[in-house]
Amino acid sequence: MKLTNKQQKYLRAEAQALKPIFQVGKNGVNPNLVTQVRDALEARELIKITILQNCPEDKGQVAQKLSERSESTLVQVIGFTIILFKPAKENSNYMLPEA
């Protein structure tokens, strides 16, 4: 799903109140983490993930891998924090602005 600038801005604003619920550490992006991220996206739609200093992979690569493998949209990478979004199939909590 491709987001417009307005939609990204809206999701970034919504994500400010969220706390990171996952941490990517020395094991990097593994299948277990991807499964947990998928489940969290199904339940919450918008999540924050923190990349720890001991992660061997580049933060851009981690963000790209997580968004591809969890079939979600990368909203933003800022510092060591990733914001991912996957709209719910029904009853979305987020009303994205139109283009």
C-alpha positions in Angstrom: 0.0 0.0 0.0 1.4 3.4 -1.0 0.7 6.2 1.4 0.4 9.9 0.3 2.3 12.6 2.2 -1.0 13.6 4.1 -1.5 10.0 5.1 2.1 9.6 6.3 1.8 12.8 8.3 -1.5 11.6 9.9 0.0 8.2 10.9 3.2 9.8 12.3 1.0 12.1 14.5 -1.0 9.1 15.7 2.2 7.1 16.4 3.6 9.8 18.7 1.5 8.5 21.5 2.5 4.9 21.0 5.2 3.1 22.9 7.5 0.7 21.0 6.2 -2.8 21.5 9.2 -4.7 19.9 12.9 -4.5 20.0 15.2 -5.8 17.3 18.5 -6.9 18.9 21.5 -9.0 18.1 19.4 -11.7 16.4 18.2 -9.2 13.8 15.1 -9.9 11.8 14.2 -13.6 12.4 11.0 -15.5 11.5 9.8 -15.4 15.1 10.0 -11.6 15.2 8.2 -11.4 11.9 5.3 -13.6 13.1 4.9 -11.5 16.3 5.0 -8.3 14.2 2.3 -9.7 11.9 0.1 -10.6 14.8 0.5 -7.2 16.4 -0.3 -5.4 13.2 -3.5 -7.5 12.8 -4.5 -6.4 16.4 -3.3 -2.8 16.4 -2.7 -1.7 12.8 0.0 0.9 13.7 3.0 -0.2 15.7 6.4 1.2 16.8 9.6 -1.0 16.9 12.9 0.0 18.4 16.3 -1.1 16.9 18.9 -1.7 19.6 22.5 -0.7 19.3 23.7 -4.3 19.2 21.7 -5.1 16.0 24.2 -6.2 13.3 22.0 -5.0 10.5 21.5 -1.5 9.1 18.3 0.2 10.4 17.1 0.9 6.9 17.5 -2.8 6.0 15.7 -3.9 9.2 12.8 -1.6 8.4 12.6 -2.8 4.8 12.8 -6.5 5.8 10.1 -6.1 8.4 7.7 -4.2 6.2 8.1 -6.7 3.3 7.9 -9.8 5.4 5.0 -8.6 7.5 3.2 -7.3 4.4 2.8 -3.8 6.0 3.7 -0.3 5.0 6.7 1.5 6.3 5.6 4.9 7.6 8.8 6.3 9.0 12.3 5.4 10.2 13.5 8.1 12.7 16.6 7.4 14.7 16.4 3.8 15.9 12.6 3.7 15.7 10.4 2.2 13.0 6.7 2.9 12.5 4.7 0.2 10.5 1.1 0.4 9.4 -1.2 -2.3 8.1 -4.9 -1.3 7.7 -7.5 -3.7 9.2 -9.7 -5.6 6.8 -12.7 -4.4 8.7 -13.4 -1.6 11.2 -10.2 0.3 10.9 -9.2 2.5 13.9 -7.5 5.0 11.6 -9.4 7.1 9.1 -6.7 8.0 6.6 -7.1 11.4 4.9 -7.9 11.2 1.1 -5.2 12.1 -1.4 
